[in-house]
Amino acid sequence: MVPPSGEIPPPAVVSPTTAQSPAESITTLIVRPPVIVREFAIALNLRPFRLISELMEMGIFASIGQSIEESIAVRIARKHGISLEIRHRGDNAQQPKTPEPKDYDNPAFLLPRPPVVCVLGHVDHGKTTLLDYYRKTSVVSGEAGGITQHVGAYSVKHKGADDKVQLITFLDTPGHAAFSKMRERGAEITDIAILVVAADDGFMPQTDEALKFAQKNNVQIVVAINKIDAKGANIDRIKQQMQQRNIASEDWGGTVLTSPISALKGDGMGELLDNILLQAEIMELKANPKRPAEGVIIEAQIETGRGPTAVLIVQKGTLKVGDAFVSGQHYCKVRALFDDHGNRLQSVSPGCPALTLGWSGAPTPGSVFQVCKNEREARVLAEENAFNLRKALEEESELERDRKTSSLIKLSDMDRLMAAIAQTKDKILKVVCKADVNGTLEALISCLEGIHSDKVRLEVIASSVGPVTPNDVNVAHAGGAIIVAFDVKQESGVTALLKRDGVRVISHNIIYMLIDIVKEEMAALLDPELRENKVGLAEVRAVFPHGKNGFVAGCMVTEGRIQRDYKARLHRKNQILYNGEIDTLKRFKDDATEVKAGYECGIRIGGFEDYQIGDSIECYEMLESRPTL
């Protein structure tokens, strides 16, 4: 039996006493229903994840807080050598009526909620300018490089056709290619996607990518054709491109609401909001505000003086100050709630965003949260989730090790030796990633791991949000890594520690420029590539004695120049006879450093004496070039 969403079932009462059968010496365990997975595992002296695994083997999928059927509990107990006795409350007496579970999703309890709108599109097509117009602030100017690098959630008020003021919740997602995961997450948690297309550019690769995200998640689309006042703007061309993608505009016989706008000047911006509210009305978006809150984490970061904070959107119920809830391996006892303008809130209703304070750590963006009965329960659930996550990662790493071991066993001894030698020669750049917020950290790691090279591997050994700390320096020093930091500062004392341990920090506030710097660091690990450059050519016209047993070739420089201490090849009848270095270069009787074309000179190549008239001496140099990935 699975409890209703959001309701925590009452814990199973497990009798602390066990009875020993003298005849069979079997432990008898007495429990009272409902049999909750967590309490039942403790009673059986098992780890909760172990019990969940056994249930999965039986084809039963239950979470740690769910109840299981009595017959299933008896079978599992018998498997562990325990006789389970389920003693119902009020046995031998009149059984009291069990209260009916609350039907939170009863249509009678549902009320209209604001639509959650995601703004998607290609970089620099005006997504943030659109939101900037509604919010009457300058978001674009505050972003490094003029591109949005965080996901923000904002509430906008608009007076609809019935003169009733309604709320619309906007998500602002980055448009740069580095933020594909964040952009996809934005499409997953929204009701309506505004697809911003520049009237002068049309559909671009990231526009098509955003469209696929929205369609994959069954998100309704409203197209905003922006920059209609720009030079070269062609609205009909955009509508034609929409028709080619099977999202025909409503005025072209399709079903997609389309609004030509100028986000910079404000033209058509009111009509766009009207279209959003019209689409929301068609969708009949409703939620029950009088139930335990549930929702999604949009963004998380660690702020100086505030600790871990998270921006979230409530999807069901009402979140209030003082509520305790859990999200993955982190929990929160809400100390304060803030709207997007920094104003304090006492509660947040469905469809609305808020900044929350009181977290145990920075949660993962995109993870769901659920209100618990109290802080203790939220903490216990978070610890269990963290334990299960660690266990899953350990099992995954063990499987990976077993896979590598089995593949090595199949190889011969020589193959294993060659593989080991190749692995020791691999060039690896190890990095510790730091970023200001979780979503950007995820995008940074994704971009770094997406750098493909057969010559150098990149390995992320640690990552976290917040400023660079002494612990980060210690981890980097121990792992022989560099610190790649996006838009974060350093804690006091870190500079001296970096200098002492010789750890380098690469930092920037524009992500794609930071990626380029990391690529340069990877290329710097490679051995320089040597390239031969021909300097000059000389023809031997005479041979003169030099010293007791040596000879010098009297030459005419025919090409380029001949330079002392440069490498030289002696050619005879189209064959290379000798390769050495020019150790003597004379102009008449004087030593010379170089002799240019059209002049005569004496040349002696170190270690060679057998010069003949008609030989040619090629002078060349070896240049080092920086290798590419």
RAHU-V301589 format. One record per backbone hydrogen bond with DSSP energy under -0.5 kcal/mol. CO is the residue of the C=O (numbers start at 1). NH is the residue of the N-H. If there is no record, write none. Layout:
# RAHU-V301589
co-><CO CO>
nh-><NH NH>
This chain:
# RAHU-V301589
co-><1 4 6 7 12 13 13 17 19 19 20 21 26 27 27 28 29 29 30 31 32 34 35 36 37 38 39 40 41 42 47 47 48 49 50 51 52 53 54 55 56 59 60 63 64 66 68 69 70 71 72 73 74 75 76 77 77 78 81 82 83 83 84 85 85 86 88 90 102 103 106 106 107 111 115 115 116 116 117 118 118 119 120 122 126 127 128 129 130 131 132 132 137 139 139 140 143 144 150 152 154 156 158 158 160 163 164 166 167 168 168 169 170 171 171 172 175 176 177 179 180 181 182 183 184 185 187 191 192 192 193 193 194 194 195 195 196 197 198 199 204 204 205 206 207 208 209 210 211 212 213 214 215 220 221 222 223 223 224 224 225 226 227 230 234 235 236 237 238 239 240 241 242 242 243 248 248 249 249 250 255 256 257 259 261 262 262 266 267 268 269 270 271 272 273 274 275 276 277 278 279 280 280 284 285 287 287 288 289 291 293 294 294 295 296 297 299 300 301 301 303 303 307 308 308 309 310 310 311 311 312 313 314 316 319 320 323 324 325 326 327 330 331 332 332 334 336 337 338 339 343 345 346 348 349 350 352 354 354 355 356 357 357 358 361 364 367 369 370 372 374 375 376 377 378 379 380 381 382 383 384 385 386 387 388 389 390 391 392 393 394 395 396 397 398 399 400 401 402 403 404 405 406 408 412 413 414 415 416 417 418 419 420 421 422 423 426 427 428 429 430 431 431 431 432 433 434 435 436 437 438 439 440 441 442 443 444 445 446 448 450 455 457 459 459 462 464 468 469 470 471 472 473 474 475 476 476 477 482 482 483 483 484 485 485 486 489 491 493 494 495 496 497 498 498 504 505 506 508 510 511 512 513 514 515 516 517 518 519 520 521 522 523 529 531 533 535 536 537 537 538 539 540 542 544 546 550 552 552 553 553 554 554 555 556 556 557 559 560 562 563 566 567 568 569 569 570 570 571 572 575 575 578 580 581 581 582 584 585 586 586 587 590 593 595 596 599 601 602 603 604 604 604 605 609 612 615 616 616 617 617 618 619 619 620 621 621 623 625>
nh-><67 7 8 9 14 15 32 30 21 28 22 25 21 29 83 19 31 85 15 87 13 36 68 40 41 42 43 44 46 45 50 51 52 53 54 55 56 57 58 60 59 61 62 66 38 37 35 73 74 75 76 77 78 79 80 80 82 81 27 84 29 85 86 31 87 88 91 93 104 106 109 110 110 287 117 169 191 192 171 120 194 173 196 125 130 131 132 133 134 135 136 137 139 142 143 143 146 147 152 172 170 168 160 166 163 165 160 158 115 156 170 117 154 119 173 152 123 179 180 183 184 185 186 187 188 189 190 220 118 194 195 222 120 196 197 224 122 226 202 234 207 208 209 210 211 212 213 214 215 216 217 219 218 193 257 195 225 259 197 226 261 199 230 233 238 239 240 241 242 243 244 245 245 247 246 255 256 252 254 253 257 250 223 225 228 266 267 269 262 272 273 274 275 276 277 278 279 280 281 282 283 284 285 286 113 111 289 317 291 318 371 315 316 369 313 366 311 438 303 309 306 307 303 358 359 301 312 356 298 299 354 296 351 294 348 323 334 372 332 370 330 327 360 325 334 322 357 345 355 342 339 337 321 319 352 114 314 312 356 338 310 335 336 333 363 367 297 295 326 324 378 379 380 381 382 383 384 385 386 387 388 389 390 391 392 393 394 395 396 397 398 399 400 401 402 403 404 405 406 407 408 409 410 411 416 417 418 419 420 421 422 423 424 425 426 426 428 457 430 459 482 433 461 462 484 464 486 466 302 441 442 443 444 445 446 447 448 449 450 451 452 427 429 431 461 433 435 491 473 474 475 476 477 478 479 480 481 480 432 484 485 506 434 487 508 436 468 494 497 498 499 500 501 502 503 483 507 485 487 514 515 516 517 518 519 520 521 522 523 524 525 525 526 625 623 621 561 619 558 559 617 556 614 554 552 550 546 544 554 555 603 541 542 601 539 558 598 537 597 595 566 582 620 580 571 618 577 578 616 575 572 577 570 568 583 606 565 604 592 588 602 590 587 564 562 599 557 555 586 553 583 584 606 608 611 615 540 571 618 538 619 569 535 536 567 533 623 531 529>
